[in-house]
Amino acid sequence: MRKIIVFIFLLASSAVAFAAVGCDLNDPDRDIARLFPGSSGYKTVYLSIKTLGGEQLLERVESRLGDKFQGLFETIDVPYTLYEVYKSKVIIGYVHGVNQKGDYGGIQVFLAMGTNGLIKSFYIQRLTSKAAKELRSKQFGAQFAGLSLKDFKDYSPVTGKINATSPLSSIKNPSPGSGKDFEHVLRAVKKNLILMDEFVYSKGAK
Amino acid sequence: MNIYSVAYKNLLRKKIRSSLTAGGIALSAWVLVTLLGFNRGYENGLNRDIDNLGFQVLLTAKGCPYEAATLMLKGGTGLRYIKEDMVKAVTANPEVEKVTPMLMQGVFDPNKGENGAVAAYLGVDALTFPEMKKYLEFKEGAWFKDNKAYEAVLGYEAAELEQREVGDKLLIPGINAEVTVVGVLKRSGTQDDGTIFLPIGTVQSLFSKKGQLTALGIKVKKDTDIDAFENRLYDLPDVQVVSLAQVKSTIMGLVASAKAIVMALAFIAVLIAMAGVINTILMSVMERTPEIGIIKSMGAMPLDVFKMIWTETAILCAAGGLAGIFLSLLTAKLSEAAIRHFLPYTPNGALIASDWRIAATALLVIIAGGLLSGLYPAWRASRVRPLEAIRTEGN
């Protein structure tokens, strides 16, 4: 009988397994320590476009992105989780993730960034794609290290074209012919960088 | 000036003491209302969860009725199956109203999180499953019409997590099969919110499980003797019968044990509050002995004094009780979140279902307990001898 109860508990808890719909790290303690090996702790801050600037901010973000926020998953009230990473009492960086609609499922792209706005590391937490293995490889992710928002300035998520002179031109699609998830990942990175700029780096300037 | 205003003013003379005593009563009322609300909410939630499953009896392969556990531990590889022709054998029973076959399968997706995770798919019959789960409503789209279609219906949270809308493609990792999303369900508050439904024939074909099922959901006709029906189901070869009514009673049995402990704690909280009331009122009586003597010398009868002290107790308990009830209603969501955090399994929906009946019961218990506590101090006050009391003050 106990086993039956366990069965029912598990049946019921399958809903819980899908309950975390935001873009949080699955295991922040482990992930932050991995992304920032020298860190001593982190603080979680919850933000949304609606509370920080409303329609005006949304329009600005869309304009900078060069694409409209679409569907039910990019609305003005989507909650964003920002992890402020500390060493003693000093912030040494940030970790921030965004959801992006992919060809076959949701993509969660996290960026670990320094206080200077440069990408320290890139991490796809979740991806359902025919090119999943390639896009989640360390080699692919390593290409984003050192890039910042200005490197994405000319990138248009609508056309998906990268200028030959752009620093992004060195980032190659690791699996051409496997759909558009490479472009979706680039859009997620640009969106992430813009949001980080609005939420953190240019916050005082506005 | 009537007896009530005298009692009220007496309480105001020692504001801090009265407030602390009322605070103690409020806390015990808060505990009482919250626990009574929890008992009702938990039972309602459990009933709702089981009713929402749409069937009262689940038939699975003998020895492994725990698909969900097996999927989590081993993916699809450790599951045991029953034959599809079992549907006919079960449907032949006169007690059966509807039967719906299910096939659960899982694949390990290495691209979920740091270490990968199992993605589960529930194959359901396009005809019978929607009939049995009529409470499920669509946010967009509809059920698949064909049991062999490469289509999917997503629960509300599954759709949010996978960021899928009607018309989008869904990739089943591992076997690299593509299905088209044809429906997204509204939030139902059940396990269906997190489920990805595929046509049963498609799951059988994709996972090479032709003619195999993991479970049969059985809805029986009204007034059926479920126990007798279950016993007859055991005549079928190699099956395990899971009665959800039995599961419910078992869970409620476990919950009742926990409830007994919790209610004992609530009883202790009420006892402590009563001790506080006795202490406060008795202290007040002792301090006012000369004053009570004067009242009696002016013509007050023992019953008048008794009523005055008892009324003080009643006012204190009513005020504390009402404050506690108000506090419990105010913090119900917070208490619910705390309970959900600590309990391994909680049903969906409101977990603390406090209402005016529970509030009235708690208030009655608190006031009755308070009045009981006030008996001795009131009796003692009524027994004060005027001359002795006045002489004591003189000394």
Chai-1 contact restraints between the chains, C-beta under 6 A:
chainA,res_idxA,chainB,res_idxB,connection_type,confidence,min_distance_angstrom,max_distance_angstrom,comment,restraint_id
A,M1,B,T250,contact,1.0,0.0,6.0,A-B,restraint_1
A,I4,B,V242,contact,1.0,0.0,6.0,A-B,restraint_2
A,I4,B,V247,contact,1.0,0.0,6.0,A-B,restraint_3
A,I5,B,T250,contact,1.0,0.0,6.0,A-B,restraint_4
A,F7,B,Y66,contact,1.0,0.0,6.0,A-B,restraint_5
A,I8,B,V247,contact,1.0,0.0,6.0,A-B,restraint_6
A,F9,B,Y345,contact,1.0,0.0,6.0,A-B,restraint_7
A,L10,B,A68,contact,1.0,0.0,6.0,A-B,restraint_8
A,L10,B,A69,contact,1.0,0.0,6.0,A-B,restraint_9
A,L11,B,A68,contact,1.0,0.0,6.0,A-B,restraint_10
A,L11,B,Q191,contact,1.0,0.0,6.0,A-B,restraint_11
A,A12,B,Q191,contact,1.0,0.0,6.0,A-B,restraint_12
A,S14,B,Q191,contact,1.0,0.0,6.0,A-B,restraint_13
A,S14,B,G194,contact,1.0,0.0,6.0,A-B,restraint_14
A,A15,B,Q191,contact,1.0,0.0,6.0,A-B,restraint_15
A,A15,B,D193,contact,1.0,0.0,6.0,A-B,restraint_16
A,A15,B,G194,contact,1.0,0.0,6.0,A-B,restraint_17
A,F18,B,E157,contact,1.0,0.0,6.0,A-B,restraint_18
A,F18,B,A158,contact,1.0,0.0,6.0,A-B,restraint_19
A,F18,B,L161,contact,1.0,0.0,6.0,A-B,restraint_20
A,F18,B,G194,contact,1.0,0.0,6.0,A-B,restraint_21
A,V21,B,E160,contact,1.0,0.0,6.0,A-B,restraint_22
A,V21,B,L161,contact,1.0,0.0,6.0,A-B,restraint_23
A,N26,B,G113,contact,1.0,0.0,6.0,A-B,restraint_24
A,F73,B,Q163,contact,1.0,0.0,6.0,A-B,restraint_25
A,K101,B,Q163,contact,1.0,0.0,6.0,A-B,restraint_26
A,Y104,B,K169,contact,1.0,0.0,6.0,A-B,restraint_27
A,Y104,B,L171,contact,1.0,0.0,6.0,A-B,restraint_28
A,G105,B,E162,contact,1.0,0.0,6.0,A-B,restraint_29
A,G106,B,L161,contact,1.0,0.0,6.0,A-B,restraint_30
A,G106,B,E162,contact,1.0,0.0,6.0,A-B,restraint_31
A,G106,B,Q163,contact,1.0,0.0,6.0,A-B,restraint_32
A,R126,B,K112,contact,1.0,0.0,6.0,A-B,restraint_33
A,L127,B,N111,contact,1.0,0.0,6.0,A-B,restraint_34
A,T128,B,L171,contact,1.0,0.0,6.0,A-B,restraint_35
A,A132,B,N111,contact,1.0,0.0,6.0,A-B,restraint_36
A,R136,B,N111,contact,1.0,0.0,6.0,A-B,restraint_37
